[in-house]
């Protein structure tokens, strides 16, 4: 069965973006780049929420051409058509789609989203791994990394590594 990973760079106080969406505090060091380069070799599917997709497009990425060899799914209840022919729009039953993808052959699956989409995946129990690059900054407010999944979720530490710039890279397996 394929593994679904939810991961992000976040502040020490648990935000993935500042109160105005700012991400200028991110340090994409050489060792973080190396970790991401190795990780990208293990996946062939990306699951994006609408806001994350829109941010990626504004930043110069996000289209299917930006992720060669990777199938991209965009989850949105408000969009009526995919903004990119290389991106498959999913409007309903997000958890059901992920369950079916996990059963298919292929490489692992990456969730690139925050907010409601990640919350729905946690609620449905389809996320297997949580990966974090924690940055040494307190933002105070902004876009939270986690929303209430509706239940307690126990995690098992898989990896802990100190990165350049004072960042810490952690991966956890979802235990329950």
C-alpha positions, 0 to 999 in steps of 0.5 A: 500500500502506498504511503501518504505523507503530510509535510510542511515547513513551519514556525516553532509555534506551528504556522505554515505562513504568517498572518498575511500569508508571508513566507519570507522566514523560510530557510531553504538550506542546502540540507533541506534541499537535499532532503526534499530532493531525496523525498521527491524521488519517492513520490508520483502523486501530489494532493493540493488544496485550492489555496496551496495551489493558488499560492504555488501558481503565484510563486511560479509553480503548481502546474502539472508541468512544474512536477514532471512525472507526478500526477497532481490532484487539486481538491476544491469544493468551489472550483468548477473546472481545473485551471490546468489540463495537467491537474485533476480537479476533485470536488467531492469525497476527498478521503475516498479518492485518497483511499483508492489512490493508496490501493493503486500501484505506484510510488508514495503520495504527498499532501501539500496543503494546510487547513481544511483539506489536511484536517479532512485527511487526518479525520479520515485516517488516510495520512500515514506520515507527518514530516516537518521542517521546523524553523526557529521563528515564532510568528504569533499568528497565521495559517496553522499547520494543523486544525483539530482532527476531531480526535487524538492522534498518537505519533511515533518518531521516525527521524529527527535531524538538526539542519542548517540555520537552526531548523529541525527536521522531524518525521513521525508515523501515525500510530492511531 
